[in-house]
Amino acid sequence: MPSSTRAGRWVRQQRGPEGFAAFIPAALPPKPPLVFTPELVRLSDAAGRALGRLEGVSASLDPDRLLYMYIRKEAVLSSSIEGTQSTLSDLLRYETDAAPGTPLDDVREVSRYVAALQHGIQRIRSGRLPLSLRLIREIHGVLMQNGERGGKRGPGEFRRTQNWIGGTRPGNARFVPPPPPEMREALDNLERFLHDEYGSTPPVVKAALAHAQFETIHPFLDGNGRVGRLLISLILVVDGVLSQPFLYLSLYLRENRADYYDALQRIRTNGDWEGWLRFYLIGVEAVANQAAATTRALLDLYEQDRAQLQTLGKAAGNTLAVYDILRRRIVVSAPKAAEEAGVTWPTANAALQRLAQLGIVAETSGRRRDRLYTYTRQLEILDRGTNGR
């Protein structure tokens, strides 16, 4: 392994009896600059077009409802990379009812990812805080709050001690990030890069470079992967590529986990920013196209089901009101449907029964009381990919 590359250098640390080499990342943007080969230009253009299609088709659906679904899908996928076993159905059931049988530790962890991404978007939308180190710390604090897995390891605080990836100690680790003093310098550079202080970088490329640099800096004792993946969505929103964080790139990263880690490591060992960018752009195009296809499938489903409900005569109004709650929530109880639709419990329950008879929803709790109803076909469309399908 070379002592330095275009992406940074290894510096020997003499702490402890054996010592170790920590990687000190070079500043962004890369020097020499990225070389956009014809292939990278083609991939960049294709990714941009795919994101444009996603933004266009997403405008046909209520953005808040689409955001509700896509944030949760990204949360499940991103958390699964870290080893959680919660499914999208588990998360929706937990948010509705804390239903028995869901893996509570895992689903709470996924739920915190949802809260962290929503916190970031709300802070940016309010104009109170730009995408900054402070906001990244806030997001981490929400993500790790009361967490069973590492929640006591400095939520919302950059690390003050050395960490490492793989192995049992820095001396046998797969990778050792920069020590705290150099970490703080790298973070300062990253923040300035995000604010375009070194010149403008196309947003899709900026998100790629920032994600990889954040993973190399590894500024928290836990939760770095999830915050780093979340950063991609925030950059694309802040820089106007997407109006909402509809891109669940964690699907691609999970399906290609070995190549993902290898591409990040080759930045450090070979200075191969272009190789990482190639891997990332292929994923952006693939996931954006899939998200757009998912949105079109949802629109077709809603059109078919609403047409069916219009034939119910006098019962159509209340049934459609409850159906609209299901479109947004996917999993709902009669009391919750009644509250959100502004109807009585018996009315909501009767509507759910009609929807079940039509095959639009299914009772999924198996209980006699406090039953849960799931919009099964919508869940099936959204669930593609979250369980390896």
WOFEN-V459280 format. One record per pair of residues at least 12 apart in sequence whose ideal C-beta (glycine too) atoms are under 8 Angstrom apart, sorted by the first residue. I is the first residue (numbers start at 1). J is the second residue. Records with the same first field share a line. If there is no record, write none. Layout:
BEGIN
I: J + J
END
This chain:
BEGIN
1: 269
2: 269
5: 268 + 269 + 270 + 271
6: 26 + 30 + 31 + 32 + 271 + 273
7: 25 + 26 + 30 + 216 + 267 + 268 + 271 + 273
8: 23 + 24 + 25 + 26 + 216 + 268
9: 23 + 24 + 26
10: 22 + 23 + 24
11: 23 + 24 + 182
13: 162 + 170 + 176 + 179
15: 162 + 170
16: 169 + 170 + 171
18: 171
19: 171
20: 164 + 169 + 170 + 171 + 173 + 176
21: 176
22: 162 + 170 + 176 + 177 + 178 + 179 + 182
23: 175 + 176 + 177 + 178 + 216 + 268
24: 178 + 182 + 186
25: 178 + 186 + 213 + 216 + 217 + 268
27: 186 + 189 + 193
28: 189 + 190 + 193 + 198 + 209 + 210 + 213
29: 193 + 198 + 199 + 201 + 209
30: 209 + 271 + 273
34: 205 + 273 + 274 + 277
35: 274
37: 274
39: 278
40: 274 + 277 + 278 + 281
43: 278 + 281 + 282 + 285
44: 202 + 204 + 205 + 281
46: 281 + 285
47: 204 + 281 + 284 + 285 + 288
48: 204
49: 285
50: 284 + 285 + 288 + 289 + 292
51: 204 + 236 + 241 + 242 + 247 + 284 + 288
53: 288 + 289 + 292
54: 242 + 246 + 247 + 288 + 289 + 291 + 292 + 295
55: 241 + 242 + 243 + 246
57: 292 + 295 + 296 + 299
58: 242 + 243 + 244 + 246 + 292 + 295
59: 243
60: 295 + 299
61: 295 + 298 + 299
62: 328
63: 243 + 244
64: 328
65: 327 + 328
66: 244 + 246 + 295 + 298
67: 244 + 245 + 246
68: 328 + 329
69: 330 + 382
70: 244 + 245 + 246 + 248 + 291
71: 114 + 117 + 118 + 245
72: 88 + 91 + 92 + 110 + 114
73: 88 + 248 + 251 + 382 + 386
74: 113 + 117 + 229 + 233 + 245 + 247 + 248 + 249 + 250
75: 91 + 110 + 111 + 113 + 114 + 117
76: 88 + 91 + 110 + 386
77: 248 + 250 + 251 + 254 + 385 + 386
78: 113 + 225 + 226 + 229 + 230 + 250
79: 106 + 109 + 110 + 113 + 226
80: 250 + 254 + 386
81: 225 + 229 + 250 + 253 + 254 + 257
82: 149 + 225 + 226
84: 103 + 106 + 109 + 110
85: 103 + 106
86: 102 + 103 + 106 + 107 + 109 + 110
87: 383 + 386 + 387
88: 379 + 382 + 383 + 386
89: 331 + 364 + 374 + 379 + 383
90: 102 + 103 + 106 + 107 + 110
91: 107 + 110 + 111 + 114
92: 329 + 330 + 331 + 374 + 379
93: 331 + 364 + 365 + 372
94: 107 + 108 + 111
95: 111 + 331
96: 329 + 331 + 332 + 333 + 336 + 372
97: 333 + 365 + 370 + 372
99: 365 + 372
105: 148 + 149
108: 147 + 148
109: 147 + 148 + 149
112: 142 + 143 + 144 + 145 + 147
113: 143 + 226 + 230
115: 142 + 143
116: 139 + 140 + 142 + 143 + 226 + 227 + 230
117: 139 + 230 + 233 + 234 + 245
119: 138 + 139 + 142
120: 135 + 138 + 139 + 230 + 234
121: 234 + 237 + 244 + 245
123: 135 + 138
124: 234 + 237 + 238
130: 195 + 238
131: 194 + 234 + 235 + 238
132: 191 + 194 + 195
133: 158 + 187 + 188 + 190 + 191
136: 227 + 231
137: 156 + 157 + 158
138: 156
139: 227 + 230
140: 155 + 156 + 157 + 220 + 223 + 227
141: 155 + 156 + 157
143: 155 + 223 + 226 + 227
144: 156 + 220 + 222 + 223
149: 222
150: 221 + 222 + 223
153: 220 + 221 + 222
154: 220 + 221 + 222
157: 220
158: 180 + 183 + 184 + 187 + 219 + 220
159: 180 + 183 + 219 + 220 + 221
160: 180
161: 180 + 221
162: 176 + 179 + 180
163: 177 + 218 + 221
164: 176 + 177
165: 177 + 218
175: 265 + 268
177: 216 + 217 + 218 + 219
178: 217
183: 217 + 218 + 219
186: 213 + 216 + 217
187: 217 + 219
190: 210 + 213 + 214 + 217
193: 206 + 209 + 210 + 213
194: 206 + 210 + 235
203: 235 + 236 + 239 + 240 + 241
204: 236 + 241 + 281 + 284
205: 277
206: 235 + 239
207: 231 + 232 + 235 + 236
208: 232 + 276 + 277 + 280 + 281
209: 273 + 277
210: 231 + 232 + 235
211: 228 + 229 + 231 + 232 + 280
212: 264 + 267 + 273 + 276
214: 227 + 228 + 231
215: 228 + 264
216: 264 + 267 + 268
229: 249 + 250 + 253
232: 247 + 249
233: 245 + 247 + 249
246: 291 + 295
247: 284 + 287 + 288 + 291
248: 287 + 291
249: 283 + 284 + 287
251: 287 + 290 + 385 + 386
252: 282 + 283 + 286 + 287
253: 283
255: 385
256: 279 + 283
259: 279
260: 279
263: 275 + 276 + 279 + 280
264: 276
290: 385
294: 381 + 382 + 384
297: 381
298: 378 + 381 + 382
301: 377 + 378 + 381
302: 327
305: 323 + 360
306: 320 + 323
308: 358 + 360
309: 323 + 358 + 360
312: 354
315: 350 + 351 + 354
318: 341 + 343 + 347 + 348 + 350 + 351
319: 351 + 354 + 355
321: 341 + 342 + 343 + 351
322: 337 + 341 + 343 + 348 + 351 + 352 + 355
323: 351 + 355 + 360
324: 341
325: 337 + 340 + 341
326: 355 + 360 + 361 + 373 + 375 + 378
327: 375 + 378
330: 374 + 375 + 378 + 379 + 382
331: 364 + 372 + 373 + 374 + 375 + 379
332: 352 + 372 + 373
333: 370 + 371 + 372 + 373
334: 348 + 349 + 352 + 371 + 373
335: 348 + 370
337: 351 + 352 + 373
352: 373
355: 373
356: 373
360: 375 + 377
361: 373 + 374 + 375 + 376
362: 374 + 376
364: 376
END
